[in-house]
């Protein structure tokens, strides 16, 4: 079963999410090709080095420069005549393009898969991750989004795929790129960080959030996350939200400060390798998934922990 993987790229670099999607595609048993839509020659060359990739399709049409889904989806749908499956990382970009591809192909989409159980059989989370469903597709073509935290990342080096230029990314005229306002940070990207320190509503306000969470994150070299309640209260921007409606993370270490552990939040971080929770409520749901729990006042415990690191 030959598969086409959408390459996610930012600032002229291949996103780590693409590597996980390549791993998932490899489990289908056929050749894995990667589509670089709108990326530079450097992105295509980087994709060609990924282990397990047999070919890279590079579409450099001007209409694809900003990866507008209305322009990318028709290109993918046209290419699918040669492929059995299309896979995209379950990111904002992937979830924007994949449904449009599925609609154009008139097939159902398999969303947020966790594993490949057979040629057309997969597992995916339902009920905010509290249950795992096994699903089988009866469609001739598969359109899949991949939960990238559920798959190991393919090696970024070791491949030597051929690069083929493709075209067909015409401007559909349905949308236009106006501008990009991106947050620049020296910290690791939240979804790929090895360590994440997250704060909840108990931190009271933005100044307190920064005063407690930032020094600890600095000591651990961690990305900063937050619960939805903290984001809704304005403590930090929504690009830091971890949860079902935020970002899904699975770092080696997840530190939850003043987070009660609502289902919505647990769905985004419970696959972390080690979970440490600090909360003054001994009955907080977060302790049910935590590997290490400390019942304490975060305003006392966190500064002490930071000082001792």
Buried (B, 14 or more C-beta within 10 A) or exposed (E): BBBBBBBBBBEEEBBBBBBBBBBBBBBBEBBBBBBBBBBBEEBBBBBBBBBBBBBBBBBBBEBBBBBBBBBBBBBBBEBBEEBBBBBBBBBEBBBBBBBBBBEBBEBEBBBBBBBBBEBBEBBBBEEBBEEEEEBEBEBEBBBBBBBBBBBEBBBBEEBEBEBEEBEBBEBBEEEEEEEEEEEEEEBBBBBBBEBBBBBBBBBBEEEBBBBBBBBBBBBBEBBBBBBBBBBEBEBBEEBBBBBBBBBBBBBEBBBBBBBBBBBBBBBBBBBBEEBBBBBBEEEBBBBEBBEEBBBBEBBEBBBEBBEEE
